[in-house]
Amino acid sequence: MLIPDLTQTIVAPASAQGGGAIAVVRLSGPEAFKIASAFLKPSSIFKTPKTRFSYFLRAEENGRLLDNTVVTLYRAPKSYTGDDMAEISCHGSPFIISRLLRLAISNGAREARPGEFTLRAFMNGKLDLAQAEAVNDLIISENESAHRAAITQVAGGISNRIGKLRAGLIALLGELEVRLDDSYEELPELDPGTFRRRAAAAAAGIKNLADSFGRGRYLKHGIRVTIAGAPNSGKSSLLNRITETRRAIVSPRAGTTRDTLEETLTLSGLKVIFTDTAGIDPRTGGPIEREGMRRALKALKTADVILWVQDLSKKSSPADRRVGKAIARGAAPGSDLIKVFNKSDLPAAGRPEDETDGGIIVSCKTGAGISGLKRRLVRDEKKAFSAGSAAVITSARHYSALLNAHSELSSLERLRIRAGTFPFELAAEHLRGALNALADILGETTPEEVLANIFANFCVGK
């Protein structure tokens, strides 16, 4: 059985592992209060518990005091899970936590699986699946943008947009189905032109939401920036200057960097992962240099943004042209290329304007131009989430479902109308397909295997 038995009472620590000032042990299920009363004293409060009310209780083991606790009780359905729930706040000793778990299990509870509390919230209608998934995203969010994307989804931002799209499709489907049942032809004829325009508007809304995934994934996973260029162009110096570290070894000698170096930075609330690479030079002969080249080219394929570093104090060289060709061949489709002209503190070599046009001039030695480069890196992503409360797609599962819904509506638009007739049955089938795809995002038609996989990625206790 992939989905655990929801009739059992479960227990798990809801706070992080390890010692701390305070920890929380969560107990949820139909027997939660009965089990808690076996070791939390005085037990009389569990006979008529007040929901969302906290009690100062003694946790006892074999009649001896284990800890003084603060216990908050939630009566179904007014709890996170929708079941009766007790949250026991105790001192953060791993020994105390393990004993409380042991007491709960010995009195009839079962240890919760990863994500099982949120799974119960979903199954009990407290959250839809999109909101439930965002709970995990909220827990693991490491920066402002990831947090804002997750909290917007938890609050129903995605769900509300999906709900509006579904409402429009349901209305269209209703107009078809009522005519399919109209055997006496009492209803007025359907206007195919109006119907198609409404379907096209729904398709455009779905595409607009799906298109947000292109930027939304950056909010969740971060922007991957690969620093590439010819040997000794200043790539490692640029990494050190942007991150304000000495992460990379810098030397006047070309070829210092032979491996990829990674460093993470938060810029304007967005996570940015920088990868410094070995200088791209196909003429490199040694095995170590060739491996460094291979890793550099691999980093190009996974980059969202490529910083092509060139030495402004020198004229464009064959090495620069080889780098340009390598980037053109190896860059991922849709990646952004930014030319960075380094060493502006030295006399310029007088490169043609068409070479430097659109690029950013910096000096890794003095720091000139670095702040502008940082702003350029996150400019588009900040625009994608500038509204703050705007809902964007950050889940590949949601993106795939939206593409499926859009495909169904595209097929509907291609249906041919012959001699004034409209293919009601085929149009209705495509609308049902689109509705099913959208319902999958909210968890209304999601297979058990997918649900189990989603919640398995949660931490225990949530």
Residue pairs with C-beta under 8 A, 6 or more apart in sequence:
2 448
2 449
2 451
2 452
3 119
3 448
3 451
3 452
4 113
4 116
4 119
6 120
6 123
7 29
7 30
8 29
8 109
8 110
9 27
9 28
9 29
9 30
9 31
9 32
9 35
9 108
9 109
9 110
10 27
10 28
10 29
10 109
10 110
10 111
10 112
10 113
10 116
10 117
11 25
11 26
11 27
11 28
11 35
11 101
11 104
11 105
11 109
11 110
11 111
11 112
12 25
12 26
12 101
12 111
12 112
12 116
12 117
12 460
12 461
13 23
13 24
13 25
13 26
13 97
13 101
13 460
13 461
14 24
14 25
14 26
14 87
14 117
14 461
14 462
15 22
15 23
15 24
15 92
15 461
17 94
18 92
18 94
19 92
19 93
19 94
20 92
21 91
21 92
22 89
22 90
22 91
22 92
23 89
23 90
23 91
23 92
23 93
23 96
23 97
24 87
24 88
24 89
24 90
25 87
25 88
25 90
25 97
25 100
25 101
25 104
26 85
26 86
26 87
26 88
26 112
26 117
26 461
27 35
27 36
27 85
27 86
27 87
27 88
27 104
27 109
28 79
28 80
28 81
28 83
28 84
28 85
28 86
28 112
28 117
28 120
29 83
29 84
29 109
30 83
30 84
31 108
31 109
32 83
32 84
32 85
32 86
32 109
33 46
33 49
33 73
33 84
33 86
34 46
34 108
35 104
35 107
35 108
35 109
36 46
36 71
36 86
36 88
36 104
37 43
37 46
38 103
38 107
39 59
39 60
39 61
39 66
39 100
39 103
39 104
39 107
40 46
40 57
40 58
40 59
40 60
40 69
40 71
40 86
40 88
41 57
41 58
41 59
41 60
42 57
42 58
45 55
45 57
46 73
49 73
49 75
50 73
51 73
51 74
51 75
51 78
51 79
52 72
52 73
52 74
52 78
53 72
53 73
54 70
54 71
54 72
54 73
55 70
55 71
55 72
55 73
56 68
56 69
56 70
57 68
57 69
57 70
57 71
58 65
58 66
58 67
58 68
58 69
59 65
59 66
59 67
59 68
59 69
59 88
59 90
59 96
59 99
59 100
59 103
60 66
61 99
61 103
66 96
66 99
66 100
66 103
67 90
67 91
67 93
67 96
67 100
69 88
69 89
69 90
70 88
70 89
71 86
71 87
71 88
71 89
72 86
72 87
72 89
73 84
73 85
73 86
74 80
74 84
74 85
74 86
74 87
75 84
76 82
76 83
76 84
76 85
77 83
77 124
77 126
79 85
80 117
80 121
80 126
81 117
81 120
81 121
81 124
81 126
82 120
82 121
82 123
82 124
82 125
82 126
83 120
83 124
88 100
90 96
90 97
90 100
101 111
105 111
112 460
112 461
113 455
113 456
113 460
114 455
114 456
114 457
114 458
114 459
114 460
115 136
115 454
115 455
115 456
115 457
115 458
115 459
115 462
116 455
117 461
117 462
118 127
118 132
118 135
118 136
118 455
118 458
118 462
119 132
119 451
119 455
121 127
121 132
122 128
122 129
122 132
122 443
122 451
127 135
128 159
128 442
128 443
128 444
129 441
129 442
129 443
129 446
129 451
129 454
130 153
130 158
130 159
130 162
130 395
130 398
130 441
130 442
130 443
131 153
131 154
131 156
131 159
132 443
132 454
132 455
133 153
133 395
133 397
133 454
134 150
134 151
134 153
134 154
134 158
135 150
135 154
135 458
135 462
136 457
136 458
136 459
136 462
137 146
137 149
137 150
137 153
137 220
137 394
138 147
138 150
138 151
138 154
139 458
139 459
139 462
140 146
141 147
141 149
141 150
142 271
143 222
143 266
143 269
143 270
143 271
144 266
144 269
144 270
145 218
145 219
145 269
145 270
145 271
145 381
145 385
146 219
146 220
146 271
148 219
148 269
148 385
148 388
149 216
149 219
149 220
149 385
149 392
149 394
150 220
150 394
152 158
152 389
152 390
152 391
152 392
153 159
153 391
153 394
157 389
157 390
157 391
158 391
158 393
158 398
158 441
159 442
160 391
161 209
161 391
162 209
162 438
162 441
162 442
163 442
164 205
165 202
165 205
165 206
165 209
165 405
165 438
166 435
166 438
166 439
168 198
168 201
168 202
168 205
169 202
169 431
169 434
169 435
169 438
170 435
172 195
172 198
172 199
172 202
172 431
173 428
173 431
173 432
173 435
175 190
175 195
176 190
176 424
176 427
176 428
176 431
177 428
178 187
179 187
179 190
179 424
180 424
180 425
180 428
190 422
190 424
192 417
192 422
195 422
195 427
196 413
199 409
199 412
199 413
199 431
200 409
200 413
202 409
202 434
203 406
203 409
203 410
203 413
206 402
206 405
206 406
206 409
206 434
206 438
207 402
207 406
209 391
209 393
209 402
210 393
210 399
210 402
210 403
210 406
212 384
212 391
212 392
212 393
213 392
213 393
213 394
213 396
213 398
213 399
213 402
214 334
215 380
215 381
215 384
215 385
215 392
216 384
216 392
216 393
216 394
217 394
217 396
218 270
218 304
218 381
218 384
219 270
219 381
219 384
219 385
219 392
219 394
220 394
221 271
222 264
222 270
222 271
222 272
222 273
223 270
223 271
223 272
223 273
223 304
223 305
223 377
223 378
223 381
224 273
224 275
224 302
224 303
224 304
224 305
225 272
225 273
225 274
225 275
225 303
225 304
225 305
225 306
225 307
225 377
226 275
226 277
226 299
226 300
226 302
226 303
226 305
226 306
226 307
227 235
227 238
227 239
227 274
227 275
227 276
227 277
227 307
227 309
228 235
228 277
228 280
228 296
228 299
228 300
228 306
228 307
228 308
228 309
228 323
228 326
228 327
229 235
229 279
229 280
229 308
229 309
229 310
229 320
229 323
230 279
230 280
230 281
230 310
230 311
230 317
230 319
230 320
230 322
230 323
231 254
231 255
231 278
231 279
231 281
231 319
232 252
232 253
232 254
232 255
232 279
232 311
233 279
233 309
233 310
233 311
233 342
234 309
234 311
234 342
234 343
234 364
235 257
235 276
235 277
235 279
235 309
236 248
236 249
236 250
236 256
236 257
236 261
236 276
237 248
237 250
237 342
237 364
237 365
238 276
238 307
238 309
238 340
238 342
238 362
238 364
239 247
239 248
239 261
239 263
239 274
239 276
240 246
240 247
240 248
240 250
240 364
241 362
241 364
241 367
241 370
242 265
242 274
242 370
242 373
242 374
243 263
243 265
243 274
245 263
247 261
247 263
247 276
248 257
248 261
248 276
249 256
249 257
250 256
254 279
255 278
255 279
255 284
255 289
257 276
257 277
257 278
257 279
257 292
258 278
258 288
258 289
258 291
258 292
259 278
259 292
259 295
260 275
260 276
260 277
260 278
260 295
260 296
260 299
261 275
261 276
262 273
262 274
262 275
262 276
263 273
263 274
263 276
264 271
264 272
264 273
264 274
265 271
265 272
265 274
266 272
267 374
267 377
267 378
268 375
268 378
268 382
270 378
270 381
270 382
272 377
272 378
275 299
275 303
277 292
277 295
277 296
277 299
278 289
278 292
278 293
278 295
278 296
279 296
280 293
280 296
280 297
280 322
280 323
280 326
281 289
281 293
281 319
281 322
282 293
282 322
282 326
284 290
284 292
284 293
297 326
297 330
300 306
300 326
300 327
300 330
300 331
300 332
301 330
301 331
301 332
302 332
303 331
303 332
303 335
304 332
304 335
304 336
305 335
305 336
305 337
305 338
305 377
306 327
306 331
306 335
306 336
306 337
306 338
307 338
307 340
307 373
308 323
308 324
308 327
308 337
308 338
308 339
308 340
309 340
309 342
310 316
310 320
310 339
310 340
310 341
310 342
311 341
311 342
311 343
312 341
312 342
312 343
312 344
312 346
312 348
312 349
312 351
312 356
312 361
313 343
313 346
313 347
313 348
313 349
314 349
315 349
315 350
315 351
316 351
316 355
327 337
331 337
336 380
338 359
338 360
338 373
338 376
338 377
339 356
339 358
339 359
339 360
340 359
340 360
340 362
340 373
341 351
341 356
341 359
341 360
341 361
341 362
342 362
342 363
342 364
343 363
343 364
343 365
344 361
344 362
344 363
344 366
344 368
344 369
345 363
345 365
345 366
345 368
360 369
360 372
360 373
360 376
361 368
361 369
362 368
362 369
362 370
362 372
362 373
363 369
364 370
384 392
385 392
393 399
393 402
397 441
397 450
397 454
398 441
401 437
401 438
401 440
401 441
402 437
402 438
402 441
404 433
404 434
404 437
405 433
405 434
405 435
405 437
405 438
406 434
408 430
408 431
408 433
408 434
408 437
409 430
409 431
409 434
411 430
412 426
412 427
412 430
412 431
412 434
415 423
415 426
415 427
415 430
416 423
417 423
436 445
439 445
440 446
443 451
